[in-house]
Amino acid sequence: MMRYKLYIFIFLLNAILFKAQLLDEYPKNQDFYEGGLIGFYQEAHDYLVKSKAKECDKNEIYQPRIIVTKEKVIKLIQDSDPDNISKNKCAYDLSMELIKNLEKWKPAEVKGTQFGAITEFIIYPPDLMGNYKQGYNALNFIKHAKYPKGFKAFQKEFNTNVRTLFRDYQIQGAINLEFYINQKGEISNIRIYPPVDNKTFNVDVARTIKRLNKTWMPANYSGIPIKQRIAFPVQFTTTFTEHRTGEEN
């Protein structure tokens, strides 16, 4: 059977997504792997057992972020936090082995056409090996990140502070915003897409969101702090509206 190659790329996501027409995430109800997450973790477990992989420390966990191209080639998005790799080296190495050796990756599909898409998942070796149970799904063990006073309070602060920037720069239309809450509860990796062709505006938006950087309660997997992506589309017009699509609260 064909073994898909692993390619590691260091790149700016905005440029790649625009040029390659990749999707930032899989459409609703679509999976990056045949059999969904349960099928993915089942095959990950089977591979680790068959390869006699060494189990990691119980505190190690890793969250690979990858692109599954329409040709089913896997491209690893470089982790912007090298310290995180160092602290979770065993889990990281097992993640790379699984990405290289599992085969049933699925591209996204929109109106009958296949597209590359970005996805991410959790690799917690103890639950994939010694503690593995049939039907395991890592999402069932996650508690999502929380903002002080709740996500609605964040939305209110966001609207108050960011809306003026769009008016000042005369930016209108649908914009997607993305950032991560890291393991310390801090906002990181702020991104706007599709790209706005105004560097000063982009810098001001990122700076403004950073000012909202009150410490969140980070997401956790079975009590272990993990990073979490928060993404939501915003429609900026004379009447500002926002529609959040993340799972955060």
C-alpha positions in Angstrom: 0.0 0.0 0.0 1.1 3.5 -0.7 2.7 5.4 2.2 2.1 9.1 2.2 5.1 11.3 2.5 5.5 13.9 5.3 6.6 17.3 4.2 7.5 20.0 6.7 7.0 23.5 5.6 7.8 26.8 7.2 5.5 29.4 5.7 3.2 32.3 6.2 -0.3 30.8 6.3 -2.0 33.9 4.8 0.0 33.7 1.6 -0.3 29.9 1.3 -4.0 29.8 1.9 -4.6 32.6 -0.7 -2.4 31.1 -3.4 -3.2 27.4 -2.9 -6.9 28.0 -2.2 -6.7 25.9 0.9 -9.6 25.8 3.4 -8.8 27.0 6.9 -10.8 24.2 8.4 -12.9 21.3 7.2 -16.6 22.1 6.4 -19.1 21.1 9.0 -19.7 17.3 9.3 -16.5 16.5 7.3 -13.6 14.6 8.7 -9.9 14.6 7.9 -9.7 10.8 8.2 -11.8 7.9 7.0 -13.8 6.7 9.9 -13.7 10.1 11.6 -11.8 10.8 14.8 -12.8 7.4 16.3 -11.4 5.6 13.2 -8.3 7.8 13.3 -7.5 7.1 16.9 -8.2 3.4 16.4 -5.7 3.2 13.6 -3.2 5.3 15.6 -3.6 2.8 18.5 -3.1 -0.2 16.3 0.0 1.3 14.7 1.6 2.2 18.0 0.9 -1.3 19.4 2.2 -3.0 16.3 5.4 -0.8 16.2 6.0 -1.5 19.9 6.2 2.3 20.5 7.5 3.4 23.9 4.8 5.0 26.0 5.5 8.6 27.1 5.3 10.4 30.4 1.7 10.9 31.5 2.1 14.7 31.4 3.2 14.8 27.7 0.7 15.8 25.1 1.0 17.2 21.6 -1.3 18.9 19.1 -0.1 18.7 15.5 -1.5 21.1 13.0 -1.4 19.8 9.4 -2.6 20.4 5.9 -4.2 17.5 4.1 -3.9 18.4 0.4 -6.4 17.3 -2.2 -3.8 14.7 -3.3 -3.8 13.4 0.3 -0.3 14.6 1.0 0.3 15.7 4.5 2.1 19.0 5.2 3.0 19.8 8.8 2.6 23.4 9.9 5.5 24.4 11.9 4.9 24.8 15.6 5.6 28.4 16.6 6.4 27.3 20.1 9.7 25.3 20.1 9.6 25.1 23.9 6.4 23.2 23.7 8.0 20.6 21.5 11.0 20.3 23.9 8.6 19.7 26.8 6.6 17.1 24.9 9.3 15.5 22.8 8.1 12.0 23.2 4.5 12.9 22.3 5.8 15.0 19.4 7.9 12.2 18.0 5.0 9.8 18.2 2.8 12.4 16.4 5.3 12.6 13.6 5.4 8.8 13.3 1.6 8.6 13.0 1.4 11.4 10.4 4.0 9.6 8.3 2.5 6.1 8.6 -1.2 6.4 8.7 -2.8 6.4 5.3 -6.5 7.1 5.2 -6.4 10.9 5.1 -9.3 12.7 3.4 -9.2 16.1 1.7 -12.1 18.5 2.2 -14.9 18.6 -0.4 -17.0 21.6 -1.5 -19.7 21.1 -4.2 -18.1 17.9 -5.5 -14.6 19.4 -5.7 -11.7 18.4 -3.4 -9.6 20.9 -1.6 -6.7 20.9 0.8 -7.7 21.9 4.3 -6.1 22.6 7.7 -6.9 20.4 10.7 -5.4 19.6 14.0 -5.8 16.9 16.6 -4.6 15.8 20.0 -2.1 13.0 20.6 -2.0 11.9 24.3 0.1 8.7 24.2 -1.2 7.1 27.4 -4.8 7.1 26.1 -3.7 5.8 22.8 -1.7 3.0 24.3 -2.0 1.5 27.8 -5.3 3.3 28.6 -6.8 2.9 25.2 -10.5 1.9 25.1 -12.6 1.1 22.0 -14.4 4.2 20.6 -11.8 6.6 22.1 -12.2 10.2 21.0 -9.8 12.8 22.4 -12.5 15.6 22.1 -14.5 14.0 24.8 -11.8 14.8 27.3 -11.4 18.5 26.5 -12.6 21.4 28.7 -12.6 24.5 26.5 -10.8 27.8 27.3 -12.8 30.3 29.2 -12.5 34.1 29.3 -12.9 35.9 32.6 -16.7 36.8 32.9 -17.4 34.6 29.9 -17.0 34.8 26.1 -19.8 37.3 25.7 -17.8 39.7 27.8 -14.8 39.2 25.5 -17.1 39.8 22.5 -18.3 43.1 24.0 -14.7 44.2 24.7 -13.6 43.1 21.2 -16.4 44.9 19.5 -15.8 48.1 21.5 -12.0 48.1 20.8 -11.8 46.7 17.3 -14.8 48.2 15.5 -13.2 51.7 15.5 -10.2 50.3 13.6 -12.4 49.0 10.8 -14.2 52.4 10.6 -10.9 54.4 10.7 -9.4 52.3 7.9 -12.6 52.1 6.0 -12.6 48.3 5.9 -15.9 46.6 5.2 -17.0 43.1 4.4 -16.6 39.7 5.8 -13.3 39.1 7.7 -12.3 36.0 9.6 -10.3 36.3 12.8 -8.3 33.6 14.4 -6.1 33.4 17.5 -4.9 30.8 20.0 -5.2 30.7 23.8 -1.9 29.0 24.8 -1.2 26.8 27.8 -0.7 29.9 30.0 -4.0 31.4 29.0 -2.4 34.0 26.8 -3.6 35.2 23.3 -1.1 34.2 20.6 -0.9 33.6 16.8 -3.4 36.3 15.8 -4.4 36.1 12.1 -6.8 37.8 9.8 -8.0 36.1 6.6 -8.5 36.6 3.8 -5.6 39.0 4.0 -6.3 42.7 4.2 -3.9 44.6 1.9 -3.0 47.1 4.6 -0.1 46.3 6.8 -0.7 49.1 9.2 -4.3 48.0 9.7 -3.2 44.4 10.3 -0.6 45.5 12.9 -3.2 47.7 14.7 -5.8 44.9 14.8 -3.2 42.4 16.3 -2.0 45.0 18.8 -5.6 45.8 19.8 -6.5 42.2 20.4 -3.3 41.8 22.4 -4.6 44.6 24.7 -7.5 42.4 25.5 -5.1 39.8 26.7 -6.5 39.2 30.1 -5.5 35.8 31.3 -7.9 33.2 30.1 -8.5 29.9 31.8 -6.7 27.7 29.3 -8.3 24.6 27.7 -7.2 21.3 29.2 -7.2 17.7 28.3 -7.9 15.6 31.4 -6.4 18.4 33.5 -3.3 19.0 31.3 -3.3 22.6 29.9 -3.4 22.7 26.1 -3.6 25.4 23.4 -6.9 26.1 21.7 -7.8 27.8 18.5 -10.6 30.4 18.5 -11.9 31.4 15.1 -14.9 33.5 14.2 -16.2 35.4 11.1 -17.0 39.1 11.6 -19.1 41.2 9.2 -18.0 44.8 9.3 -20.4 47.3 7.8 -22.1 50.4 9.1 -24.1 48.0 11.3 -21.6 45.8 13.0 -22.5 42.1 13.4 -20.5 39.1 14.6 -21.1 35.4 14.2 -18.9 33.2 16.3 -18.2 29.7 15.0 -15.7 28.4 17.6 -16.7 26.0 20.4 -15.4 28.3 23.1 -17.5 29.8 25.9 
